[in-house]
Amino acid sequence: MFFDNLDQIPEIALGTGCSVFVINQLDDKNFEGAFFLSPVDKPSITVEQVRDFTAQFNTKQSKDIFAVITPADAMSTAAQNAFLKNLEEPAPYIHYVLLTNKPTKLLPTILSRAQVFYHKKIDSLDADLAVDAEIRNLAKQFITAKPTELPALADTIAKQKNSREYSLEVIAIAVELLYKSYFKTKNPAFLEKIPKFTELYDNLAMNGHIKLHLVADLC
């Protein structure tokens, strides 16, 4: 989905439990009285910071709360997994807002559980993904592959150095491409593919057999 002005973010976020806003200008001027989480001293946001940040919203509230994480891509993988637990049973009054200009750095499982909004001004759907061309091409091939073509693609990934990290990046880019393709075309077929890719990402992240899941999860 798209939005025109940064001033619209609070109003849009009010209608969601968790929203991701893809914007270039990451500032907090649009949120008065919100809670913010950003890196402190280190370039990344740690698990402990995420847990401390979200713990303050466990008490009963009578009004809406904005919990803004910026830049959301600064969360480490472990921190993102810790954050995911808050989306399993979200409180109706909490609105998590993730600001980023690098959505591919967010776990596909976060993107699949959030509503993603692109700022029209940066024309982000037409911008090249900030990844290696080979990874981008492999992601595209996995999206369009027939079941009989998946084993060869899985072999390609399995031969890579650090094949697990490589496979996770390929699948993350595939999810981002699926979202972008849907937003550009409104073709629901792209959305329908996302659950398989997010399940695949989870299985690979939990040390599942790389070649087996790359084939079986997408068939």
N, C-alpha and C positions, 0 to 999 in steps of 0.2 A: 504494500500500500504506500501511497505517497502523501506528503503534506507540503504546503507551500511556505509557511513562515515558522521560524523557531518559536514565536510566541504561542503557537498552537500546541506545543508539546504538552503542557500541563492539562489542557482540556482533553486531548487525545488519551493521555496516560490515565486520566480519571476513569475511563471506561474499560480499563484492562487491569488484570492482576500483575502482569509483567509485560513490559514493552521494551523493544530495542529500537533506538533511533539512530540511524546511520547519518551522521552529520560531520562536517569538517570542523566547525567551530565548536569546540567542547568547552562550554562555560556554564556557570550556574545562575546567570542573571535571570533566567526565566522561572526559577523556583524559589519563592519566598517562604521561609519557614520549613523548608524540606530538610531531611537528614541526608548527609553526603558521606560517601566513602571513596577515597582516592588514595593513591600510593603515599606512604609516609617514609621518608628517609631512603627507601629502596625503590627500584623501578617497578616492582611488581606488588600486587595486593596479595597478602598471604591468607592461608586458611584461618589463622587466628583472628585476623582483622575481619574477615567475612562473618565468622561466628559471633564475635563481639558486636558487630554492626547489626546483625539480624536478631540477636538475643534481646535487644532493647524493644523489639516490637511484639514480644510474647505476652505482654500484659493486655488486659481488656481495654479497648479504646472506643470512643463514641464519635470520632471524627476521622475523616480520611487522612492518610499519611502518605507522603511521597518519600520513597527511599531511593536515592539517586546514586548510582555507581558510575564514576567517570574517571578515566576511560575504562569501560568495562573490559576491554581486551587486556588490561593490565593484570587482571586476576590470573593467577597461576592455574594450571590444570586442576590441581588439588583444590584450590579455592573455588573454582567454578563448580566442581563436583559437590563441594560443601554448600554452595549457594543453591544448587538444584534441589536440595532437600526442602527448601522453603517453598518450592513450587508444587510439591506433592499435595499438600493440604493448605493452600493459601488462605489467609484471613481476608475477609471481604473488604476491610478498611485499609489494607496495605496495598500500595501501588508501587511495585519495583520498576524503576526506570533505568535502563542501561544505555549510556551514551557511548558511541564508538565511531571511529572512521575506518575500523578494520574488522568488519563483521566476521570475516573468515577465521579470525583468531578466537571466536567464541565456539564453544562446543556445539555440535549439531543438536544435541539433546536440549540445550538451552534455547536455541533458535526454534526448535519444534514445539516448545512449550510456551513460547512468547509470541506476541504479535510484533512483526517487524515493519518498521516504517522508514522510508527513504525520503530524504530531503530533495525535492525536485531541483533545487538550485545547483546542486553539485553534479547532477546528471549521473548519479552513481551507477545506474543500470548499464550505461554504455562504457563506463570506465573499465580498463583492464584490471583484472585481479592481480594483486601484488604477490604473485607466486611464480615459480619457475614454469616456463612454457610447457615443459614435459609433463609436469604434474597437472597443469590445467587441461592438457590434451587427454591425459589418461582419465581424468574425471569426466570429461565429455564422453569418452568411449564407454565408460561404465554406465553412464546414463542411457545411452542409446543401444547398448549391447544386447544381442539376442542370447538366450541361455547357452547356446552352443559356442558362443564367442567368449564367455566368461572365463573358462579354464586358461586360455592363452593370456588373457589380461592378468589373471591371478599369478601366472608364472612370471610375467614381466615384473610385477611388484615384488614377488618373493625373492627375486635375484638381486634386488637392490640392497645396498648396505643400509643397516638400520631399517630393515624392511617393515617393522611394526610402526615406527614413527612415520615412515614414508607412506604406508597404507592409510594411516589415520589422517594425514594431511590431504591425500587424494580424496578420501571420502568426505572430509570437511568441505573441500572445494566443490565437490559434487552437490552437496546440500545447498551451498550458496548459489551455485548455478541454477539449481532447480527453483529456488525462491525467485531469483531474478527473472528466469524464463516465465514463471507464472505471472509475476507482476507486469511483465511486458505484454504478454499474450492473453492473460486471463484464462488460459487453457487449464482446466482442473487436472489433466493428466499429469502435469508436473508436480502438483501437490500430492497426488495419489502415490507417487514414487518415494516421497520423503520418508514415511515411516520405515520402509525397508532399509534405507540408507542410515537412518539414525539407530536402528536396531543393530545394523552391521557395525557401526562405529562403536556402540556400547560393547558388543561382543569382542571386537578387536582390542578395545581398551582394557578389557578384563582378561587379556592374554589368551583369547581364543585362538584356535588354529587359523593362521592367516589365509592360506589357500582355500581351506575348506569353507570358511565363512564368506570369503569374497565370491565364491560360487553359489553356495547353498542359500545364503541370505537374500540374494538378489534374483533368484529364480522365481 
